[in-house]
Amino acid sequence: MTRASKRKSDDQNSEPIKRNCVDPVRSASNKATTKVQERIDKIYTKYANESSSVIDPEGIEALCSDLKVNYADVKILMLAWKMDAQKQGYFTLDEWRRGFKTLKVDTIAKLKKKLPELEKEVLKSENFDDFYRFGFRYCLTEDKQKCLDIETSCVLLELILKFCYQSQVDSFIKFLKIQSEYKAINMDQWTNFHRFCQEISFPGLENYNSGEAWPILLDNFVDWIKGPQM
């Protein structure tokens, strides 16, 4: 009985020692995390509007200048995707933190070096569909807006898709600009054009079947390609 009691007492005494060993490690880790976030927040403050505390288009232009990236470069849209930004031309503090932490950067210099890696990540097949959809949603600037006007759609197609499907995008943009039936494009038409680029031989269109529930917009596009063009 005496031995059992002593053993229990020894175990109890060892508990604070274990805690004392772990707590400094945890404390150091927490301090490091806090310092990283402080650096991230300090950079955010540099670009954020003083009155709104949000990075607005002017702040994004300043960011682009520091990154040596054009304001209209697709890399900025990729960065917005990584932040899961909700409003075109604006970054909130939470979005900023999310993007920097996911990219594992805490300085502008590190972010600049990370952009080529981010581009490779976006172009992976498992990520590109999500990025392509995000680009459409990100350009919906009004509440309850469901469609993008033709002009915006054409600019976005050139930015996101032209580098890998140049012929299809060039032809589709030409068609969109001369047709008069559609004034805007919805998400279903947007995503199906990407599927069209992936699946349909071009410019022959031999495997295009209008009976496969393609949007009428794409049926009209195919008819336009096959028929006499202006």
Salt bridges, closest charged atoms under 4 A:
ASP10 OD2 - LYS6 NZ 3.56
ASP23 OD1 - ARG26 NH1 3.43
ASP41 OD2 - ARG97 NH2 2.72
ASP66 OD2 - LYS46 NZ 3.09
ASP73 OD1 - LYS75 NZ 3.87
ASP106 OD2 - ARG39 NH2 2.78
ASP106 OD1 - LYS110 NZ 2.91
GLU117 OE2 - LYS114 NZ 3.54
GLU119 OE1 - LYS75 NZ 3.84
GLU121 OE2 - LYS82 NZ 2.51
ASP129 OD1 - HIS194 ND1 3.31
GLU158 OE2 - LYS162 NZ 3.71
ASP170 OD1 - LYS162 NZ 3.13
GLU199 OE1 - ARG195 NH1 3.21
